[in-house]
Amino acid sequence: MSIRERIEDIELRLTAAYQEGDYQQVRMLEHQLREIRGQRSIVDDKEPYTPEGRFYPDDRE
């Protein structure tokens, strides 16, 4: 599971926890979300459009 997918999963679980009124779960999920976003690099090796020497799929040299 990629970081982006993990973030989306936590956001969905966070929405459900708010709707259920489970604020302890909300705090835990928000903490996880902050940790994951803090780990995320500005340059993602799997992202095709990163500026740091990555190739662009439209470049046909």
N, C-alpha and C positions, 0 to 999 in steps of 0.2 A: 504494500500500500504506500503510495507516494505521500509526501508531506501535504500536498494540496488536498488529496482525498481524506487524509486524517483530519485536516482542518474542517472540511465540509461535514464530515461525520460528527465531529464534536459540536459544530454549530447546529446541526439538526437535533442532536441530543439536548443541547442547551435550550433550544426552543421548546422541546417537549417538557423539559424540567420546569421551565417558567410556566407553561400552561397547567402543569400539575400542581404547581405551588411548592415544589421541592427545592427550597432555597439552599439547602446544604449541598445538594447535587449541583445546583447552579454555580455555587462558589467553587466547587471542585473542578467542574468543567471549565470555568473561566480561568482558573489557575493553569490547567493543562493547556488551554489555548494560548495563554501568554508564554508558557514555556516553549511550545512548538514554534510559535511565531518568532521567538527570540533565537531559536536554533536555525531558522531558515536563513540560508545564505542569500545575499543579494544576487549572486551569480549561481544559478541552478544548472548543474551539468547536463540535465536532461532537457532543459528548455532550449529550443532551437534558435531563439532570437536573443540570446545573451550577448553582450558586447565584447566579452573577453576572449577574443580569438576563436569564437565558435563559428561554424559554418552557417550559412543561410540556405535553406532548401531551394530557394529560387535562384541561387547562384549556380550557373552551369558553365564552369570553366573547362 
